[in-house]
Amino acid sequence: MSRLEVAAERLAKALDALERIALPLADARDSVARTNSRITELDAERETLVSRVAELEEEARSLSGLTEEVEGRLDGAIAEIRAALGR
């Protein structure tokens, strides 16, 4: 075997070894990019949900106030009806 053939064989083996290492790294890089994209989507969804929860909490506080007001009015109306009926 000539020196050129030996060098070509060594180069081919080195390229094969490099390819075996590089392909999984490229796959891992693609996986990381997809994961980062998904994280960005989930962060945006989280912000939307946090905002919606804040809106619902405010609505619950408002409804709680209305409930107390209605309760007071009903109690007053019941008292007036009882008084009118002589109880």
Gaussian input, Z-matrix of N, CA and C with variables (Angstrom, degrees):
# hf/3-21g

backbone

0 1
 N
 C     1     B1
 C     2     B2     1     A1
 N     3     B3     2     A2     1     D1
 C     4     B4     3     A3     2     D2
 C     5     B5     4     A4     3     D3
 N     6     B6     5     A5     4     D4
 C     7     B7     6     A6     5     D5
 C     8     B8     7     A7     6     D6
 N     9     B9     8     A8     7     D7
 C    10    B10     9     A9     8     D8
 C    11    B11    10    A10     9     D9
 N    12    B12    11    A11    10    D10
 C    13    B13    12    A12    11    D11
 C    14    B14    13    A13    12    D12
 N    15    B15    14    A14    13    D13
 C    16    B16    15    A15    14    D14
 C    17    B17    16    A16    15    D15
 N    18    B18    17    A17    16    D16
 C    19    B19    18    A18    17    D17
 C    20    B20    19    A19    18    D18
 N    21    B21    20    A20    19    D19
 C    22    B22    21    A21    20    D20
 C    23    B23    22    A22    21    D21
 N    24    B24    23    A23    22    D22
 C    25    B25    24    A24    23    D23
 C    26    B26    25    A25    24    D24
 N    27    B27    26    A26    25    D25
 C    28    B28    27    A27    26    D26
 C    29    B29    28    A28    27    D27
 N    30    B30    29    A29    28    D28
 C    31    B31    30    A30    29    D29
 C    32    B32    31    A31    30    D30
 N    33    B33    32    A32    31    D31
 C    34    B34    33    A33    32    D32
 C    35    B35    34    A34    33    D33
 N    36    B36    35    A35    34    D34
 C    37    B37    36    A36    35    D35
 C    38    B38    37    A37    36    D36
 N    39    B39    38    A38    37    D37
 C    40    B40    39    A39    38    D38
 C    41    B41    40    A40    39    D39
 N    42    B42    41    A41    40    D40
 C    43    B43    42    A42    41    D41
 C    44    B44    43    A43    42    D42
 N    45    B45    44    A44    43    D43
 C    46    B46    45    A45    44    D44
 C    47    B47    46    A46    45    D45
 N    48    B48    47    A47    46    D46
 C    49    B49    48    A48    47    D47
 C    50    B50    49    A49    48    D48
 N    51    B51    50    A50    49    D49
 C    52    B52    51    A51    50    D50
 C    53    B53    52    A52    51    D51
 N    54    B54    53    A53    52    D52
 C    55    B55    54    A54    53    D53
 C    56    B56    55    A55    54    D54
 N    57    B57    56    A56    55    D55
 C    58    B58    57    A57    56    D56
 C    59    B59    58    A58    57    D57
 N    60    B60    59    A59    58    D58
 C    61    B61    60    A60    59    D59
 C    62    B62    61    A61    60    D60
 N    63    B63    62    A62    61    D61
 C    64    B64    63    A63    62    D62
 C    65    B65    64    A64    63    D63
 N    66    B66    65    A65    64    D64
 C    67    B67    66    A66    65    D65
 C    68    B68    67    A67    66    D66
 N    69    B69    68    A68    67    D67
 C    70    B70    69    A69    68    D68
 C    71    B71    70    A70    69    D69
 N    72    B72    71    A71    70    D70
 C    73    B73    72    A72    71    D71
 C    74    B74    73    A73    72    D72
 N    75    B75    74    A74    73    D73
 C    76    B76    75    A75    74    D74
 C    77    B77    76    A76    75    D75
 N    78    B78    77    A77    76    D76
 C    79    B79    78    A78    77    D77
 C    80    B80    79    A79    78    D78
 N    81    B81    80    A80    79    D79
 C    82    B82    81    A81    80    D80
 C    83    B83    82    A82    81    D81
 N    84    B84    83    A83    82    D82
 C    85    B85    84    A84    83    D83
 C    86    B86    85    A85    84    D84
 N    87    B87    86    A86    85    D85
 C    88    B88    87    A87    86    D86
 C    89    B89    88    A88    87    D87
 N    90    B90    89    A89    88    D88
 C    91    B91    90    A90    89    D89
 C    92    B92    91    A91    90    D90
 N    93    B93    92    A92    91    D91
 C    94    B94    93    A93    92    D92
 C    95    B95    94    A94    93    D93
 N    96    B96    95    A95    94    D94
 C    97    B97    96    A96    95    D95
 C    98    B98    97    A97    96    D96
 N    99    B99    98    A98    97    D97
 C   100   B100    99    A99    98    D98
 C   101   B101   100   A100    99    D99
 N   102   B102   101   A101   100   D100
 C   103   B103   102   A102   101   D101
 C   104   B104   103   A103   102   D102
 N   105   B105   104   A104   103   D103
 C   106   B106   105   A105   104   D104
 C   107   B107   106   A106   105   D105
 N   108   B108   107   A107   106   D106
 C   109   B109   108   A108   107   D107
 C   110   B110   109   A109   108   D108
 N   111   B111   110   A110   109   D109
 C   112   B112   111   A111   110   D110
 C   113   B113   112   A112   111   D111
 N   114   B114   113   A113   112   D112
 C   115   B115   114   A114   113   D113
 C   116   B116   115   A115   114   D114
 N   117   B117   116   A116   115   D115
 C   118   B118   117   A117   116   D116
 C   119   B119   118   A118   117   D117
 N   120   B120   119   A119   118   D118
 C   121   B121   120   A120   119   D119
 C   122   B122   121   A121   120   D120
 N   123   B123   122   A122   121   D121
 C   124   B124   123   A123   122   D122
 C   125   B125   124   A124   123   D123
 N   126   B126   125   A125   124   D124
 C   127   B127   126   A126   125   D125
 C   128   B128   127   A127   126   D126
 N   129   B129   128   A128   127   D127
 C   130   B130   129   A129   128   D128
 C   131   B131   130   A130   129   D129
 N   132   B132   131   A131   130   D130
 C   133   B133   132   A132   131   D131
 C   134   B134   133   A133   132   D132
 N   135   B135   134   A134   133   D133
 C   136   B136   135   A135   134   D134
 C   137   B137   136   A136   135   D135
 N   138   B138   137   A137   136   D136
 C   139   B139   138   A138   137   D137
 C   140   B140   139   A139   138   D138
 N   141   B141   140   A140   139   D139
 C   142   B142   141   A141   140   D140
 C   143   B143   142   A142   141   D141
 N   144   B144   143   A143   142   D142
 C   145   B145   144   A144   143   D143
 C   146   B146   145   A145   144   D144
 N   147   B147   146   A146   145   D145
 C   148   B148   147   A147   146   D146
 C   149   B149   148   A148   147   D147
 N   150   B150   149   A149   148   D148
 C   151   B151   150   A150   149   D149
 C   152   B152   151   A151   150   D150
 N   153   B153   152   A152   151   D151
 C   154   B154   153   A153   152   D152
 C   155   B155   154   A154   153   D153
 N   156   B156   155   A155   154   D154
 C   157   B157   156   A156   155   D155
 C   158   B158   157   A157   156   D156
 N   159   B159   158   A158   157   D157
 C   160   B160   159   A159   158   D158
 C   161   B161   160   A160   159   D159
 N   162   B162   161   A161   160   D160
 C   163   B163   162   A162   161   D161
 C   164   B164   163   A163   162   D162
 N   165   B165   164   A164   163   D163
 C   166   B166   165   A165   164   D164
 C   167   B167   166   A166   165   D165
 N   168   B168   167   A167   166   D166
 C   169   B169   168   A168   167   D167
 C   170   B170   169   A169   168   D168
 N   171   B171   170   A170   169   D169
 C   172   B172   171   A171   170   D170
 C   173   B173   172   A172   171   D171
 N   174   B174   173   A173   172   D172
 C   175   B175   174   A174   173   D173
 C   176   B176   175   A175   174   D174
 N   177   B177   176   A176   175   D175
 C   178   B178   177   A177   176   D176
 C   179   B179   178   A178   177   D177
 N   180   B180   179   A179   178   D178
 C   181   B181   180   A180   179   D179
 C   182   B182   181   A181   180   D180
 N   183   B183   182   A182   181   D181
 C   184   B184   183   A183   182   D182
 C   185   B185   184   A184   183   D183
 N   186   B186   185   A185   184   D184
 C   187   B187   186   A186   185   D185
 C   188   B188   187   A187   186   D186
 N   189   B189   188   A188   187   D187
 C   190   B190   189   A189   188   D188
 C   191   B191   190   A190   189   D189
 N   192   B192   191   A191   190   D190
 C   193   B193   192   A192   191   D191
 C   194   B194   193   A193   192   D192
 N   195   B195   194   A194   193   D193
 C   196   B196   195   A195   194   D194
 C   197   B197   196   A196   195   D195
 N   198   B198   197   A197   196   D196
 C   199   B199   198   A198   197   D197
 C   200   B200   199   A199   198   D198
 N   201   B201   200   A200   199   D199
 C   202   B202   201   A201   200   D200
 C   203   B203   202   A202   201   D201
 N   204   B204   203   A203   202   D202
 C   205   B205   204   A204   203   D203
 C   206   B206   205   A205   204   D204
 N   207   B207   206   A206   205   D205
 C   208   B208   207   A207   206   D206
 C   209   B209   208   A208   207   D207
 N   210   B210   209   A209   208   D208
 C   211   B211   210   A210   209   D209
 C   212   B212   211   A211   210   D210
 N   213   B213   212   A212   211   D211
 C   214   B214   213   A213   212   D212
 C   215   B215   214   A214   213   D213
 N   216   B216   215   A215   214   D214
 C   217   B217   216   A216   215   D215
 C   218   B218   217   A217   216   D216
 N   219   B219   218   A218   217   D217
 C   220   B220   219   A219   218   D218
 C   221   B221   220   A220   219   D219
 N   222   B222   221   A221   220   D220
 C   223   B223   222   A222   221   D221
 C   224   B224   223   A223   222   D222
 N   225   B225   224   A224   223   D223
 C   226   B226   225   A225   224   D224
 C   227   B227   226   A226   225   D225
 N   228   B228   227   A227   226   D226
 C   229   B229   228   A228   227   D227
 C   230   B230   229   A229   228   D228
 N   231   B231   230   A230   229   D229
 C   232   B232   231   A231   230   D230
 C   233   B233   232   A232   231   D231
 N   234   B234   233   A233   232   D232
 C   235   B235   234   A234   233   D233
 C   236   B236   235   A235   234   D234
 N   237   B237   236   A236   235   D235
 C   238   B238   237   A237   236   D236
 C   239   B239   238   A238   237   D237
 N   240   B240   239   A239   238   D238
 C   241   B241   240   A240   239   D239
 C   242   B242   241   A241   240   D240
 N   243   B243   242   A242   241   D241
 C   244   B244   243   A243   242   D242
 C   245   B245   244   A244   243   D243
 N   246   B246   245   A245   244   D244
 C   247   B247   246   A246   245   D245
 C   248   B248   247   A247   246   D246
 N   249   B249   248   A248   247   D247
 C   250   B250   249   A249   248   D248
 C   251   B251   250   A250   249   D249
 N   252   B252   251   A251   250   D250
 C   253   B253   252   A252   251   D251
 C   254   B254   253   A253   252   D252
 N   255   B255   254   A254   253   D253
 C   256   B256   255   A255   254   D254
 C   257   B257   256   A256   255   D255
 N   258   B258   257   A257   256   D256
 C   259   B259   258   A258   257   D257
 C   260   B260   259   A259   258   D258

   B1=1.4431
   B2=1.5266
   B3=1.2951
   B4=1.4564
   B5=1.5312
   B6=1.2862
   B7=1.4654
   B8=1.5188
   B9=1.3146
   B10=1.4609
   B11=1.5337
   B12=1.3052
   B13=1.4646
   B14=1.5289
   B15=1.3456
   B16=1.4625
   B17=1.5248
   B18=1.3148
   B19=1.4637
   B20=1.5237
   B21=1.3294
   B22=1.4607
   B23=1.5296
   B24=1.3312
   B25=1.4650
   B26=1.5269
   B27=1.3307
   B28=1.4761
   B29=1.5266
   B30=1.3378
   B31=1.4619
   B32=1.5254
   B33=1.3124
   B34=1.4564
   B35=1.5270
   B36=1.3342
   B37=1.4696
   B38=1.5197
   B39=1.3147
   B40=1.4612
   B41=1.5253
   B42=1.3313
   B43=1.4639
   B44=1.5240
   B45=1.3382
   B46=1.4663
   B47=1.5238
   B48=1.3230
   B49=1.4687
   B50=1.5302
   B51=1.3212
   B52=1.4617
   B53=1.5277
   B54=1.3220
   B55=1.4600
   B56=1.5234
   B57=1.3254
   B58=1.4735
   B59=1.5189
   B60=1.3028
   B61=1.4666
   B62=1.5310
   B63=1.3145
   B64=1.4638
   B65=1.5249
   B66=1.3169
   B67=1.4624
   B68=1.5254
   B69=1.3184
   B70=1.4760
   B71=1.5334
   B72=1.3200
   B73=1.4622
   B74=1.5254
   B75=1.3133
   B76=1.4609
   B77=1.5252
   B78=1.3245
   B79=1.4648
   B80=1.5229
   B81=1.3234
   B82=1.4635
   B83=1.5296
   B84=1.3195
   B85=1.4643
   B86=1.5260
   B87=1.3301
   B88=1.4707
   B89=1.5267
   B90=1.3218
   B91=1.4611
   B92=1.5288
   B93=1.3023
   B94=1.4673
   B95=1.5250
   B96=1.3206
   B97=1.4673
   B98=1.5286
   B99=1.3331
   B100=1.4681
   B101=1.5264
   B102=1.3250
   B103=1.4632
   B104=1.5212
   B105=1.3100
   B106=1.4688
   B107=1.5254
   B108=1.3154
   B109=1.4634
   B110=1.5220
   B111=1.3239
   B112=1.4709
   B113=1.5330
   B114=1.3132
   B115=1.4700
   B116=1.5244
   B117=1.3224
   B118=1.4664
   B119=1.5210
   B120=1.3416
   B121=1.4645
   B122=1.5275
   B123=1.3293
   B124=1.4606
   B125=1.5227
   B126=1.3284
   B127=1.4718
   B128=1.5212
   B129=1.3305
   B130=1.4656
   B131=1.5310
   B132=1.3284
   B133=1.4694
   B134=1.5277
   B135=1.3206
   B136=1.4678
   B137=1.5210
   B138=1.3238
   B139=1.4607
   B140=1.5241
   B141=1.3213
   B142=1.4658
   B143=1.5223
   B144=1.3272
   B145=1.4638
   B146=1.5263
   B147=1.3140
   B148=1.4686
   B149=1.5280
   B150=1.3104
   B151=1.4626
   B152=1.5272
   B153=1.3227
   B154=1.4687
   B155=1.5271
   B156=1.3288
   B157=1.4663
   B158=1.5271
   B159=1.3288
   B160=1.4640
   B161=1.5325
   B162=1.3378
   B163=1.4727
   B164=1.5299
   B165=1.3226
   B166=1.4684
   B167=1.5257
   B168=1.3359
   B169=1.4647
   B170=1.5254
   B171=1.3241
   B172=1.4630
   B173=1.5271
   B174=1.3195
   B175=1.4578
   B176=1.5300
   B177=1.3207
   B178=1.4669
   B179=1.5320
   B180=1.3328
   B181=1.4655
   B182=1.5273
   B183=1.3056
   B184=1.4650
   B185=1.5233
   B186=1.3276
   B187=1.4636
   B188=1.5197
   B189=1.3054
   B190=1.4623
   B191=1.5260
   B192=1.3076
   B193=1.4658
   B194=1.5188
   B195=1.3294
   B196=1.4678
   B197=1.5270
   B198=1.3169
   B199=1.4619
   B200=1.5249
   B201=1.3193
   B202=1.4659
   B203=1.5309
   B204=1.3333
   B205=1.4645
   B206=1.5352
   B207=1.3200
   B208=1.4677
   B209=1.5221
   B210=1.3315
   B211=1.4650
   B212=1.5251
   B213=1.3168
   B214=1.4601
   B215=1.5274
   B216=1.3198
   B217=1.4667
   B218=1.5288
   B219=1.3264
   B220=1.4689
   B221=1.5272
   B222=1.3205
   B223=1.4684
   B224=1.5300
   B225=1.3291
   B226=1.4669
   B227=1.5234
   B228=1.3247
   B229=1.4694
   B230=1.5229
   B231=1.3382
   B232=1.4681
   B233=1.5239
   B234=1.3289
   B235=1.4693
   B236=1.5247
   B237=1.3382
   B238=1.4648
   B239=1.5257
   B240=1.3413
   B241=1.4765
   B242=1.5241
   B243=1.3266
   B244=1.4681
   B245=1.5269
   B246=1.3279
   B247=1.4750
   B248=1.5236
   B249=1.3169
   B250=1.4739
   B251=1.5152
   B252=1.3326
   B253=1.4661
   B254=1.5228
   B255=1.2965
   B256=1.4643
   B257=1.5202
   B258=1.2759
   B259=1.4648
   B260=1.4974
   A1=108.93
   A2=116.09
   A3=118.98
   A4=110.08
   A5=115.17
   A6=120.02
   A7=110.66
   A8=115.72
   A9=120.19
   A10=110.24
   A11=116.70
   A12=120.36
   A13=110.93
   A14=115.96
   A15=119.95
   A16=110.06
   A17=116.43
   A18=121.06
   A19=110.27
   A20=116.80
   A21=120.64
   A22=110.01
   A23=116.96
   A24=120.95
   A25=110.74
   A26=115.83
   A27=119.53
   A28=110.47
   A29=115.96
   A30=119.91
   A31=110.23
   A32=117.71
   A33=121.30
   A34=110.50
   A35=117.29
   A36=120.88
   A37=110.63
   A38=116.55
   A39=120.24
   A40=110.57
   A41=116.88
   A42=120.35
   A43=110.86
   A44=117.26
   A45=120.30
   A46=110.73
   A47=116.88
   A48=121.01
   A49=110.24
   A50=115.99
   A51=120.47
   A52=110.58
   A53=116.00
   A54=120.19
   A55=111.40
   A56=117.08
   A57=120.64
   A58=110.99
   A59=117.45
   A60=121.26
   A61=110.71
   A62=117.42
   A63=121.69
   A64=112.66
   A65=118.60
   A66=120.17
   A67=112.41
   A68=119.17
   A69=117.69
   A70=112.54
   A71=116.42
   A72=119.00
   A73=110.89
   A74=117.30
   A75=120.42
   A76=110.06
   A77=116.60
   A78=120.30
   A79=110.56
   A80=116.58
   A81=120.93
   A82=110.36
   A83=117.25
   A84=121.16
   A85=110.17
   A86=116.95
   A87=120.27
   A88=110.75
   A89=116.07
   A90=120.43
   A91=110.82
   A92=116.67
   A93=120.88
   A94=110.53
   A95=116.97
   A96=120.25
   A97=110.13
   A98=117.27
   A99=119.84
   A100=110.79
   A101=116.28
   A102=120.76
   A103=110.95
   A104=116.44
   A105=120.23
   A106=111.04
   A107=116.23
   A108=120.18
   A109=110.33
   A110=116.29
   A111=120.94
   A112=110.56
   A113=116.82
   A114=120.95
   A115=109.93
   A116=116.74
   A117=120.91
   A118=110.58
   A119=116.70
   A120=120.72
   A121=110.82
   A122=116.40
   A123=120.31
   A124=111.69
   A125=116.92
   A126=119.93
   A127=110.69
   A128=116.91
   A129=120.79
   A130=110.07
   A131=116.25
   A132=119.83
   A133=110.36
   A134=117.01
   A135=121.16
   A136=110.51
   A137=117.11
   A138=120.32
   A139=110.79
   A140=116.65
   A141=120.50
   A142=110.30
   A143=115.89
   A144=120.18
   A145=111.97
   A146=117.26
   A147=120.48
   A148=109.59
   A149=115.66
   A150=119.89
   A151=110.49
   A152=116.85
   A153=120.69
   A154=111.08
   A155=117.43
   A156=120.85
   A157=110.31
   A158=116.91
   A159=120.44
   A160=110.33
   A161=116.06
   A162=119.20
   A163=110.87
   A164=116.47
   A165=120.58
   A166=111.76
   A167=117.14
   A168=119.77
   A169=110.29
   A170=116.77
   A171=120.63
   A172=110.09
   A173=116.64
   A174=120.71
   A175=110.84
   A176=117.04
   A177=120.76
   A178=110.79
   A179=116.90
   A180=120.08
   A181=110.48
   A182=115.68
   A183=120.33
   A184=110.60
   A185=117.12
   A186=120.80
   A187=111.68
   A188=116.49
   A189=120.22
   A190=109.93
   A191=116.36
   A192=120.56
   A193=111.63
   A194=115.48
   A195=119.32
   A196=111.06
   A197=116.21
   A198=120.49
   A199=110.63
   A200=116.15
   A201=119.75
   A202=110.55
   A203=116.36
   A204=119.94
   A205=110.58
   A206=117.11
   A207=120.76
   A208=110.27
   A209=116.55
   A210=120.54
   A211=110.91
   A212=116.61
   A213=120.99
   A214=112.06
   A215=115.70
   A216=119.12
   A217=111.63
   A218=116.80
   A219=120.22
   A220=110.92
   A221=115.90
   A222=119.02
   A223=110.02
   A224=116.99
   A225=121.22
   A226=111.56
   A227=116.60
   A228=120.29
   A229=110.57
   A230=116.41
   A231=119.87
   A232=110.20
   A233=117.02
   A234=120.94
   A235=110.64
   A236=117.56
   A237=120.80
   A238=111.02
   A239=116.63
   A240=119.92
   A241=110.46
   A242=116.87
   A243=120.02
   A244=111.14
   A245=115.44
   A246=120.09
   A247=109.51
   A248=116.03
   A249=119.16
   A250=110.95
   A251=116.86
   A252=120.27
   A253=111.14
   A254=116.86
   A255=121.54
   A256=113.89
   A257=118.29
   A258=120.60
   A259=111.43
   D1=133.43
   D2=-179.50
   D3=-78.03
   D4=165.01
   D5=179.56
   D6=-62.42
   D7=-33.99
   D8=179.43
   D9=-66.26
   D10=-42.02
   D11=178.83
   D12=-65.60
   D13=-40.50
   D14=178.25
   D15=-63.08
   D16=-43.77
   D17=-179.92
   D18=-65.02
   D19=-40.22
   D20=179.44
   D21=-64.88
   D22=-39.98
   D23=178.59
   D24=-65.75
   D25=-43.06
   D26=178.08
   D27=-63.59
   D28=-39.70
   D29=178.57
   D30=-64.50
   D31=-43.34
   D32=179.30
   D33=-61.65
   D34=-42.64
   D35=178.44
   D36=-64.73
   D37=-40.94
   D38=179.42
   D39=-64.93
   D40=-40.83
   D41=178.32
   D42=-65.86
   D43=-39.30
   D44=176.29
   D45=-61.75
   D46=-44.25
   D47=179.51
   D48=-63.56
   D49=-41.61
   D50=178.88
   D51=-63.20
   D52=-41.47
   D53=178.93
   D54=-64.37
   D55=-40.67
   D56=178.19
   D57=-62.09
   D58=-32.60
   D59=179.50
   D60=-83.37
   D61=-40.86
   D62=-172.94
   D63=-71.53
   D64=-37.76
   D65=-177.43
   D66=-62.55
   D67=-48.10
   D68=176.53
   D69=-61.92
   D70=-34.66
   D71=177.99
   D72=-66.25
   D73=-39.53
   D74=177.70
   D75=-65.42
   D76=-41.62
   D77=177.03
   D78=-61.77
   D79=-42.99
   D80=179.16
   D81=-63.08
   D82=-40.41
   D83=178.91
   D84=-63.39
   D85=-42.13
   D86=177.22
   D87=-63.46
   D88=-40.75
   D89=179.33
   D90=-63.41
   D91=-41.61
   D92=177.95
   D93=-63.72
   D94=-40.35
   D95=179.06
   D96=-64.04
   D97=-42.69
   D98=177.66
   D99=-64.56
   D100=-41.24
   D101=179.16
   D102=-63.06
   D103=-43.79
   D104=178.71
   D105=-63.30
   D106=-38.73
   D107=177.36
   D108=-63.05
   D109=-43.72
   D110=179.70
   D111=-64.94
   D112=-38.76
   D113=177.82
   D114=-61.67
   D115=-42.15
   D116=178.20
   D117=-61.83
   D118=-43.65
   D119=177.88
   D120=-61.85
   D121=-44.52
   D122=-178.66
   D123=-66.72
   D124=-36.00
   D125=176.29
   D126=-62.81
   D127=-42.69
   D128=178.84
   D129=-64.35
   D130=-42.95
   D131=178.70
   D132=-63.92
   D133=-39.86
   D134=178.39
   D135=-60.76
   D136=-44.77
   D137=179.53
   D138=-61.49
   D139=-40.32
   D140=177.65
   D141=-62.52
   D142=-44.71
   D143=-179.03
   D144=-66.90
   D145=-39.26
   D146=177.92
   D147=-62.30
   D148=-42.18
   D149=178.23
   D150=-63.10
   D151=-43.62
   D152=-179.94
   D153=-64.81
   D154=-40.23
   D155=177.39
   D156=-61.11
   D157=-41.80
   D158=178.62
   D159=-62.15
   D160=-41.62
   D161=177.69
   D162=-62.74
   D163=-44.09
   D164=-179.18
   D165=-66.50
   D166=-36.10
   D167=176.71
   D168=-64.00
   D169=-42.01
   D170=178.57
   D171=-64.37
   D172=-41.85
   D173=178.07
   D174=-63.48
   D175=-39.19
   D176=178.62
   D177=-64.39
   D178=-40.59
   D179=177.31
   D180=-63.30
   D181=-42.35
   D182=179.18
   D183=-63.56
   D184=-45.28
   D185=179.33
   D186=-65.47
   D187=-33.64
   D188=177.85
   D189=-63.42
   D190=-42.33
   D191=177.42
   D192=-63.28
   D193=-42.38
   D194=178.33
   D195=-65.10
   D196=-39.49
   D197=179.01
   D198=-60.69
   D199=-43.66
   D200=178.89
   D201=-63.23
   D202=-40.34
   D203=179.48
   D204=-64.72
   D205=-44.42
   D206=179.12
   D207=-63.87
   D208=-41.45
   D209=178.08
   D210=-58.74
   D211=-44.40
   D212=178.90
   D213=-63.33
   D214=-42.43
   D215=179.34
   D216=-66.47
   D217=-40.96
   D218=178.03
   D219=-63.50
   D220=-43.83
   D221=178.19
   D222=-60.11
   D223=-41.69
   D224=178.21
   D225=-64.41
   D226=-42.90
   D227=-179.87
   D228=-65.78
   D229=-41.31
   D230=178.03
   D231=-62.12
   D232=-41.89
   D233=178.76
   D234=-62.84
   D235=-41.70
   D236=178.94
   D237=-65.13
   D238=-41.14
   D239=178.91
   D240=-64.71
   D241=-42.85
   D242=178.39
   D243=-62.51
   D244=-40.30
   D245=179.33
   D246=-65.14
   D247=-41.13
   D248=-179.61
   D249=-67.55
   D250=-31.79
   D251=179.47
   D252=-83.78
   D253=-5.85
   D254=177.22
   D255=81.02
   D256=28.07
   D257=178.80
   D258=-95.94

